[in-house]
Amino acid sequence: MDSRPDELRGVVGTENEKTKAQVQKEVMNMGQNERVLRHLKRYAGITTLTAYEKYGVTRLSARIWDLRNNGYDIVSVPKQVVNRFGERCDVVEYRLKK
């Protein structure tokens, strides 16, 4: 018997909840701009690495440009991160302005 919570097993608790497979199918049917916009609405922000790893978006700045041209107010927030070699790197996190 699987002891994980229902949401981790993909069990729908209410009509409004979706299974992981349903969400993945929806995301696969979206274009890159839609995926990035969906992420910005659900989470605090997105970086190039996150966009590539989660959505296969290799040119995040181009997607942000498209979204800005479609009227979305997106801000660029500079961040400093440490890469896998222990070096400090400057990156940009894009956030949807509220």
Backbone as ProteinMPNN parsed JSONL, in Angstrom:
{"seq_chain_A": "MDSRPDELRGVVGTENEKTKAQVQKEVMNMGQNERVLRHLKRYAGITTLTAYEKYGVTRLSARIWDLRNNGYDIVSVPKQVVNRFGERCDVVEYRLKK", "coords_chain_A": {"N_chain_A": [[0.838, -1.184, 0.0], [0.501, 2.216, -0.809], [1.806, 4.789, 1.044], [1.989, 7.476, 0.692], [0.797, 10.914, 0.641], [-2.412, 11.729, -0.845], [-2.227, 13.722, -2.906], [0.369, 13.413, -3.813], [0.299, 10.937, -4.926], [-1.194, 11.336, -7.094], [-3.916, 11.257, -6.817], [-7.139, 12.455, -7.121], [-8.641, 14.784, -5.063], [-10.732, 16.632, -4.992], [-13.091, 18.013, -7.356], [-11.841, 20.211, -8.478], [-9.137, 19.79, -8.273], [-6.235, 18.559, -9.991], [-4.687, 15.729, -11.524], [-1.201, 14.826, -11.502], [-0.44, 13.892, -14.006], [-2.415, 15.031, -15.641], [-1.813, 17.752, -15.385], [0.784, 17.79, -16.47], [0.179, 17.081, -19.118], [-1.332, 19.298, -19.916], [0.635, 21.321, -19.752], [2.413, 20.432, -21.698], [0.947, 20.931, -23.981], [1.02, 23.629, -24.188], [2.45, 26.695, -25.468], [5.802, 28.073, -25.417], [5.787, 30.719, -24.393], [3.389, 30.722, -22.972], [3.962, 28.779, -21.032], [6.027, 29.991, -19.574], [4.696, 32.294, -18.643], [2.683, 31.108, -17.087], [4.29, 29.967, -15.102], [5.382, 32.3, -13.945], [3.081, 33.396, -12.832], [2.432, 31.519, -10.904], [4.661, 31.149, -9.241], [7.366, 32.861, -7.459], [9.376, 33.881, -9.194], [11.437, 33.496, -12.194], [14.341, 31.995, -13.533], [16.914, 31.703, -16.071], [18.049, 29.136, -15.926], [16.069, 27.643, -14.548], [13.951, 27.891, -16.382], [14.974, 26.466, -18.552], [15.449, 23.882, -17.448], [12.87, 23.078, -16.469], [11.021, 23.648, -18.533], [12.188, 23.512, -21.022], [12.941, 25.819, -22.305], [15.161, 27.702, -24.03], [15.831, 30.286, -24.611], [15.105, 32.408, -22.627], [15.044, 35.203, -22.228], [14.043, 36.136, -24.654], [11.457, 35.127, -24.592], [10.469, 36.562, -22.427], [10.606, 39.119, -23.512], [8.65, 38.867, -25.52], [6.374, 38.504, -23.876], [6.333, 40.92, -22.456], [5.827, 42.651, -24.577], [3.254, 41.911, -25.049], [1.901, 43.145, -23.079], [2.367, 42.423, -20.417], [3.641, 43.222, -17.247], [6.743, 42.845, -16.413], [9.459, 42.503, -14.3], [13.03, 42.768, -14.041], [15.21, 41.243, -11.891], [18.289, 41.521, -10.485], [20.448, 38.932, -9.369], [22.751, 37.194, -7.278], [24.373, 34.171, -7.534], [25.749, 30.963, -6.596], [27.681, 28.88, -8.564], [28.075, 25.437, -9.735], [30.775, 25.069, -9.446], [31.517, 26.521, -7.329], [31.801, 29.186, -7.78], [30.917, 32.648, -7.772], [28.176, 33.988, -9.481], [26.485, 36.305, -11.582], [23.079, 36.577, -12.172], [19.824, 36.924, -13.714], [16.619, 37.249, -12.391], [13.372, 36.942, -13.442], [10.322, 38.56, -12.717], [6.821, 38.744, -12.287], [5.22, 41.749, -12.119], [3.166, 42.909, -9.528]], "CA_chain_A": [[0.0, 0.0, 0.0], [1.255, 3.458, -0.932], [1.491, 5.618, 2.205], [2.145, 8.898, 0.374], [-0.462, 11.663, 0.598], [-3.147, 11.6, -2.101], [-1.755, 14.614, -3.972], [1.624, 12.889, -4.353], [-0.002, 9.733, -5.681], [-2.005, 11.701, -8.246], [-5.316, 11.0, -6.532], [-7.895, 13.704, -7.107], [-9.438, 14.922, -3.861], [-11.946, 17.354, -5.352], [-13.227, 18.209, -8.803], [-10.952, 21.284, -8.905], [-7.749, 19.33, -8.262], [-5.859, 17.794, -11.167], [-3.597, 14.792, -11.306], [0.082, 15.252, -12.054], [-0.467, 13.575, -15.441], [-3.25, 16.033, -16.301], [-1.057, 19.002, -15.407], [1.858, 17.614, -17.442], [-0.41, 17.117, -20.456], [-1.671, 20.698, -20.186], [1.876, 22.068, -19.971], [2.965, 20.002, -22.982], [0.155, 21.527, -25.049], [1.223, 25.083, -24.163], [3.64, 27.235, -26.1], [6.809, 28.506, -24.446], [5.346, 31.941, -23.715], [2.356, 30.337, -22.008], [4.602, 28.074, -19.918], [6.743, 30.972, -18.759], [3.694, 33.124, -17.981], [2.07, 30.269, -16.053], [5.264, 29.87, -14.013], [5.454, 33.608, -13.28], [1.86, 33.594, -12.054], [2.359, 30.555, -9.802], [5.845, 31.201, -8.383], [7.916, 34.204, -7.267], [10.126, 34.332, -10.357], [12.039, 32.459, -13.021], [15.673, 32.254, -14.075], [17.209, 30.963, -17.288], [18.261, 27.728, -15.594], [14.76, 27.048, -14.249], [13.198, 27.821, -17.637], [15.531, 25.386, -19.359], [15.25, 22.59, -16.792], [11.459, 22.712, -16.317], [10.175, 23.853, -19.705], [12.935, 23.392, -22.276], [13.078, 27.153, -22.901], [16.589, 28.033, -24.08], [15.99, 31.737, -24.771], [14.129, 33.012, -21.728], [14.934, 36.653, -22.434], [13.169, 36.339, -25.815], [10.079, 34.869, -24.138], [10.114, 37.716, -21.587], [10.382, 40.219, -24.459], [7.323, 38.63, -26.099], [5.347, 38.745, -22.862], [6.283, 42.373, -22.207], [5.161, 43.254, -25.731], [1.833, 41.572, -24.946], [1.321, 43.932, -22.01], [2.676, 41.959, -19.06], [4.64, 44.032, -16.56], [7.721, 41.917, -15.86], [10.664, 43.193, -13.856], [14.27, 41.992, -13.983], [15.83, 41.402, -10.579], [19.619, 40.906, -10.474], [20.747, 38.047, -8.238], [24.065, 36.562, -7.297], [24.269, 32.767, -7.134], [26.993, 30.204, -6.632], [27.531, 27.786, -9.513], [28.533, 24.122, -9.258], [32.211, 25.12, -9.205], [31.718, 27.372, -6.173], [32.052, 30.564, -8.217], [29.763, 33.545, -7.744], [27.722, 34.39, -10.812], [25.356, 37.223, -11.634], [21.984, 36.13, -13.023], [18.616, 37.746, -13.621], [15.354, 36.551, -12.131], [12.237, 37.717, -13.941], [9.147, 38.481, -11.86], [5.629, 39.443, -12.731], [4.915, 42.824, -11.187], [1.781, 42.773, -9.057]], "C_chain_A": [[0.879, 1.243, 0.0], [0.847, 4.397, 0.201], [1.652, 7.115, 1.942], [0.791, 9.596, 0.398], [-1.103, 11.557, -0.792], [-2.577, 12.449, -3.223], [-0.437, 14.146, -4.58], [1.412, 11.619, -5.168], [-0.84, 10.041, -6.905], [-3.479, 11.419, -8.055], [-6.035, 12.332, -6.428], [-8.783, 13.732, -5.883], [-10.749, 15.635, -4.11], [-11.978, 17.517, -6.855], [-12.253, 19.259, -9.323], [-9.486, 20.868, -8.954], [-7.475, 18.47, -9.483], [-4.737, 16.837, -10.812], [-2.328, 15.346, -11.924], [0.108, 15.014, -13.559], [-1.303, 14.594, -16.21], [-2.511, 17.362, -16.434], [0.059, 18.912, -16.443], [1.332, 17.679, -18.863], [-0.769, 18.544, -20.856], [-0.429, 21.503, -20.533], [2.482, 21.703, -21.324], [2.223, 20.631, -24.15], [0.279, 23.047, -25.113], [2.443, 25.459, -25.001], [4.602, 27.72, -25.02], [6.381, 29.759, -23.694], [4.309, 31.615, -22.646], [2.964, 29.631, -20.799], [5.297, 29.047, -18.978], [5.748, 31.84, -17.987], [3.015, 32.353, -16.856], [2.996, 30.156, -14.842], [5.331, 31.184, -13.234], [4.234, 33.864, -12.406], [1.812, 32.688, -10.822], [3.494, 30.699, -8.798], [6.388, 32.623, -8.333], [8.628, 34.719, -8.515], [10.707, 33.162, -11.117], [13.407, 32.926, -13.512], [15.852, 31.417, -15.332], [17.366, 29.476, -17.009], [16.941, 27.013, -15.309], [13.949, 26.875, -15.529], [13.68, 26.672, -18.509], [15.211, 24.019, -18.751], [13.783, 22.159, -16.767], [10.681, 22.706, -17.629], [10.895, 23.741, -21.041], [13.105, 24.71, -23.006], [14.55, 27.545, -22.853], [16.838, 29.527, -24.223], [14.936, 32.465, -23.94], [13.964, 34.503, -21.972], [14.043, 36.973, -23.637], [11.708, 36.118, -25.438], [9.59, 36.029, -23.269], [9.821, 38.92, -22.469], [8.998, 40.085, -25.088], [6.22, 38.973, -25.104], [5.216, 40.233, -22.542], [5.568, 43.08, -23.35], [3.67, 42.94, -25.771], [1.184, 42.217, -23.725], [1.595, 43.475, -20.587], [3.817, 42.785, -18.484], [5.593, 43.096, -15.811], [8.984, 42.693, -15.521], [11.84, 42.217, -13.824], [14.955, 42.288, -12.654], [17.201, 40.729, -10.618], [19.828, 40.079, -9.206], [22.165, 37.53, -8.388], [23.899, 35.15, -6.753], [25.651, 32.139, -7.176], [26.78, 29.033, -7.584], [28.112, 26.493, -8.962], [30.024, 24.056, -8.985], [32.555, 26.015, -8.012], [31.996, 28.821, -6.517], [30.766, 31.381, -8.124], [29.455, 34.011, -9.156], [26.546, 35.347, -10.685], [24.33, 36.673, -12.616], [20.819, 37.089, -12.857], [17.439, 36.831, -13.333], [14.243, 37.474, -12.608], [11.04, 37.476, -13.04], [8.004, 39.277, -12.466], [5.287, 40.488, -11.694], [3.443, 42.76, -10.812], [1.028, 44.059, -9.138]], "O_chain_A": [[1.876, 1.312, 0.719], [-0.323, 4.763, 0.312], [1.477, 7.93, 2.847], [-0.244, 8.959, 0.201], [-0.415, 11.324, -1.786], [-2.449, 11.984, -4.356], [-0.152, 14.447, -5.739], [2.244, 11.265, -6.003], [-1.171, 9.141, -7.677], [-4.223, 11.347, -9.033], [-5.584, 13.234, -5.722], [-9.588, 12.824, -5.672], [-11.769, 15.292, -3.512], [-11.011, 17.197, -7.546], [-11.871, 19.211, -10.492], [-8.679, 21.526, -9.61], [-8.351, 17.746, -9.958], [-3.937, 17.101, -9.915], [-2.379, 16.235, -12.774], [0.621, 15.844, -14.308], [-0.935, 14.98, -17.319], [-2.579, 18.017, -17.474], [0.264, 19.85, -17.213], [1.973, 18.273, -19.73], [-0.538, 18.953, -21.993], [-0.431, 22.277, -21.491], [3.008, 22.571, -22.02], [2.814, 20.843, -25.209], [-0.296, 23.68, -25.999], [3.346, 24.649, -25.212], [4.247, 27.769, -23.842], [6.589, 29.853, -22.485], [4.347, 32.166, -21.546], [2.534, 29.857, -19.668], [5.179, 28.95, -17.756], [5.944, 32.093, -16.799], [2.797, 32.904, -15.777], [2.547, 30.238, -13.699], [5.337, 31.177, -12.003], [4.349, 34.486, -11.35], [1.215, 33.052, -9.809], [3.309, 30.401, -7.618], [5.929, 33.493, -9.073], [8.488, 35.894, -8.854], [10.51, 32.001, -10.758], [13.598, 34.091, -13.858], [15.047, 30.533, -15.623], [16.872, 28.645, -17.771], [16.726, 25.897, -15.782], [13.329, 25.831, -15.738], [12.874, 25.983, -19.134], [14.759, 23.111, -19.449], [13.483, 20.992, -17.019], [9.794, 21.877, -17.828], [10.264, 23.865, -22.091], [13.385, 24.721, -24.204], [15.123, 27.702, -21.775], [17.953, 29.988, -23.979], [14.0, 33.058, -24.478], [12.844, 35.013, -21.926], [13.353, 37.992, -23.63], [10.825, 36.836, -25.907], [8.431, 36.432, -23.363], [8.881, 39.668, -22.199], [8.257, 41.064, -25.181], [5.251, 39.65, -25.448], [4.106, 40.74, -22.378], [4.789, 44.004, -23.119], [2.908, 43.626, -26.452], [0.053, 41.882, -23.371], [1.099, 44.087, -19.641], [4.829, 43.019, -19.145], [5.284, 42.62, -14.719], [9.511, 43.441, -16.344], [11.672, 41.016, -13.611], [15.242, 43.442, -12.334], [17.286, 39.51, -10.765], [19.432, 40.483, -8.113], [22.701, 37.446, -9.493], [23.361, 34.948, -5.664], [26.596, 32.71, -7.721], [25.82, 28.277, -7.438], [28.593, 26.466, -7.828], [30.5, 23.104, -8.365], [33.728, 26.242, -7.716], [32.383, 29.605, -5.65], [29.672, 30.871, -8.366], [30.347, 34.378, -9.921], [25.715, 35.211, -9.788], [24.664, 36.341, -13.754], [20.823, 37.951, -11.978], [17.285, 35.777, -13.95], [14.184, 38.642, -12.225], [10.766, 36.344, -12.643], [8.199, 40.332, -13.069], [5.087, 40.166, -10.523], [2.58, 42.58, -11.671], [-0.148, 44.109, -8.779]]}, "name": "protein", "num_of_chains": 1, "seq": "MDSRPDELRGVVGTENEKTKAQVQKEVMNMGQNERVLRHLKRYAGITTLTAYEKYGVTRLSARIWDLRNNGYDIVSVPKQVVNRFGERCDVVEYRLKK"}
